[in-house]
């Protein structure tokens, strides 16, 4: 027997409709070079439709890839809805990628138009010769350093300015592609992930749930995570669906500026990688900043060190750990405390909050022994590769049969993350398979060591990498950044003695080197590849 419900397509046209009618007076704020830009969802909606008309007039057809190369701004948010609602595909380009990767991605996706923020025009000018599919560049805002080489090009406001403020959206199948984003490609070429209307819709509902990010109309959301990185974790899409106010930081990403924006604009929910919060704690403490409106910071992309959770808590800031990947839209799990944990001591709560948490409804998972392929028991100790499936998990990569076969075997996404699971199904990532330190046939978690070292009061950041070792195969090397006031005043012995009571003896790093800063990837994660090559010579000497 069939259910007797309407076959209502889950497309982005529905949240668009809600935002512009039910929530028409809610505000969208953007930090710009000329101060704060403000308008309402009603204004936004008109411009989204003007943009759709302009794109149509420029020859955009169903399924065309329309790219963006920009910061988190209201214009980017207009593109987030105009492009998919009209049946085209929004391709968000990572503005920090290396030139060759950028060229590869634009050509692989066959982008037809690129919308570029004015200050970023010089980056594309150097590459446009190698991007033959691009027929038009639309420049957003002033471009003081442009040479005029991007051709043909048009200013965004001119592009949409004379267009009608209404547009009749076409009827779309919910499985139509809405957006695409390439993984940063730590190995090999970047891989394209193509989101559908349905997957974005369901992901928005998932993260909106109370044990997700609990997004509500009364929230003011600050997406610090870039809109070019996995749809800014889905925040902007979900915000329109529920009518939350949105505050965009623009290109002003330094922790102090962001902290003041959060206070001035009464931000209730912020989302960003650990790096930004690690950088913000000293500012908050130095200036005695208070965030009376903030209810949660959602943080993921790399492990949230326990010390960061404690440091923020000390300043009355609540950070919630989340896990996901570009391939998982990206949010798959969050660590909100369970009812029975509320009674626990602060110490135990911190320990749990450093875990990646509980999968959202819609996401199924299993943890599989790396050698035997058997599912590991939920005993908080056995570990294996985390695999997930669900309606907002990719089932293959764009144009890449080979990686698709290896990463998406038997209907599960092989995440490449190694995890343990406790008796109640709470997941903790131990490491990435490629970052584990393989010592004498046993594994050492680089992430756990980093988290512990970052708990040392004189340490700002720590990154642990494997170095080759003749006897043990690999051994851990800790690369440590001292807090500025303790530069030169913390030693290898301090770190080792600090770790000694906390880990098994054979986990202790063989050496601790002090560096100025941990190199970061294009999305702000610790770049272990760079550190490994920097310490290649060290490994040889060590052998
Ligand atoms: P990239 O592979 O370029 O880092 P993604 O941004 O898709 O691309 O990153 C996904 C990966 O980031 C995950 O597979 C995982 O290794 C890591 N990650 C994301 N969130 C967390 C987290 N909360 N804790 C630990 N690692 C995380």
Boltz pocket constraint, residues with backbone or C-beta under 6 A from the ligand:
constraints:
  - pocket:
      binder: B
      contacts: [[A, 183], [A, 184], [A, 185], [A, 186], [A, 299], [A, 300], [A, 301], [A, 302], [A, 303], [A, 304], [A, 321], [A, 322], [A, 323], [A, 324], [A, 325], [A, 326], [A, 327], [A, 356], [A, 415], [A, 416], [A, 417], [A, 429], [A, 431], [A, 432], [A, 523], [A, 525]]
      max_distance: 6.0
